[in-house]
């Protein structure tokens, strides 16, 4: 099982690949959101809470993403708890549709797998 520790809901393709949403999704979003400049203590506190959520769900892996300054600390904390951090890999597929002389571009991100770190 791969727990979703990102602010976004897992896509249908990701769910089919084994991603689940945590029961405490709002807490995950809260721990990933920064309204002011964090110090190292704040970063470590948040990654500990995120890793605890993954542990509580019995996850063997965690799909992560968010503020770059948080990710390396989260990767380390998850690995310390024997949970594999992964990043989603997607391909942007762009199509164009012309109606009444107007061209509309539509971008769809297709989940292709996970990158383990």
C-alpha positions as CSV (number, residue, x, y, z in Angstrom):
1,X,0.0,0.0,0.0
2,X,1.2,3.5,-0.9
3,X,-0.2,6.3,1.2
4,X,-0.7,9.7,-0.4
5,X,1.2,12.3,1.6
6,X,0.6,15.1,-0.9
7,X,-1.9,18.0,-0.9
8,X,-3.7,16.6,-3.9
9,X,-6.0,13.7,-4.2
10,X,-4.7,10.6,-5.9
11,X,-5.7,10.2,-9.5
12,X,-7.8,7.2,-10.6
13,X,-4.6,5.8,-12.2
14,X,-2.7,6.2,-9.0
15,X,-5.5,4.6,-7.0
16,X,-5.4,1.6,-9.4
17,X,-1.6,1.4,-8.7
18,X,-2.2,1.0,-4.9
19,X,-2.3,4.6,-3.6
20,X,-4.7,5.3,-0.7
21,X,-5.8,8.6,0.9
22,X,-5.1,8.9,4.6
23,X,-8.1,9.3,6.9
24,X,-6.5,12.5,8.1
25,X,-6.0,14.2,4.7
26,X,-6.7,17.6,6.2
27,X,-3.8,17.1,8.6
28,X,-1.5,16.1,5.8
29,X,-2.5,19.3,3.9
30,X,-1.9,21.3,7.1
31,X,1.6,19.8,7.7
32,X,2.6,20.5,4.0
33,X,1.4,24.1,4.0
34,X,3.7,26.9,5.1
35,X,2.4,30.5,5.7
36,X,5.7,31.7,7.2
37,X,9.4,30.9,7.0
38,X,10.0,27.6,8.8
39,X,13.1,26.8,10.9
40,X,14.7,23.4,11.1
41,X,12.8,22.5,14.3
42,X,9.4,23.2,12.5
43,X,10.5,21.1,9.5
44,X,11.5,18.1,11.6
45,X,8.3,18.3,13.7
46,X,6.1,18.3,10.5
47,X,8.0,15.4,8.8
48,X,7.7,13.4,12.0
49,X,3.9,13.9,12.0
50,X,3.6,13.0,8.4
51,X,5.7,9.8,8.8
52,X,3.5,8.9,11.8
53,X,0.4,9.2,9.6
54,X,2.0,6.8,7.1
55,X,2.9,4.3,9.9
56,X,-0.6,4.4,11.4
57,X,-2.0,3.3,8.0
58,X,0.5,0.5,7.8
59,X,2.0,1.9,4.5
60,X,5.0,0.3,3.0
61,X,5.5,3.4,0.7
62,X,4.5,7.0,0.7
63,X,3.8,9.2,-2.4
64,X,5.3,12.5,-1.5
65,X,5.4,16.0,-3.0
66,X,5.3,19.6,-1.9
67,X,7.7,22.3,-0.7
68,X,11.2,21.3,-1.9
69,X,12.8,22.3,1.4
70,X,10.6,19.8,3.2
71,X,11.0,16.8,0.9
72,X,14.6,15.7,1.7
73,X,13.8,15.7,5.4
74,X,10.6,13.8,4.8
75,X,12.5,11.2,2.6
76,X,14.9,10.6,5.5
77,X,12.2,10.3,8.2
78,X,10.2,7.8,6.1
79,X,13.3,5.7,5.4
80,X,14.2,5.7,9.1
81,X,10.8,4.2,9.6
82,X,11.2,1.7,6.8
83,X,8.7,3.4,4.6
84,X,9.8,3.9,1.0
85,X,9.3,7.5,-0.3
86,X,8.2,7.7,-3.9
87,X,7.4,10.5,-6.3
88,X,4.7,10.2,-8.9
89,X,5.9,10.3,-12.5
90,X,3.4,11.7,-15.1
91,X,3.4,12.6,-18.7
92,X,1.6,15.7,-19.9
93,X,-0.6,14.9,-22.9
94,X,-1.8,18.0,-24.7
95,X,-4.7,18.0,-27.2
96,X,-6.1,20.9,-29.1
97,X,-9.7,21.5,-30.0
98,X,-11.0,24.2,-32.4
99,X,-14.6,25.3,-32.1
100,X,-16.0,28.5,-33.7
101,X,-12.5,29.7,-34.7
102,X,-11.2,29.4,-31.1
103,X,-8.5,26.9,-30.2
104,X,-8.5,25.4,-26.8
105,X,-5.6,23.4,-25.4
106,X,-6.3,20.7,-22.9
107,X,-3.5,19.3,-20.7
108,X,-4.0,15.9,-19.1
109,X,-1.4,14.4,-16.8
110,X,-1.1,10.6,-17.3
111,X,0.3,8.7,-14.4
112,X,3.1,6.4,-15.6
113,X,4.6,5.1,-12.4
114,X,6.6,6.0,-9.3
115,X,10.2,7.1,-8.8
116,X,11.7,5.6,-5.7
117,X,14.2,7.6,-3.8
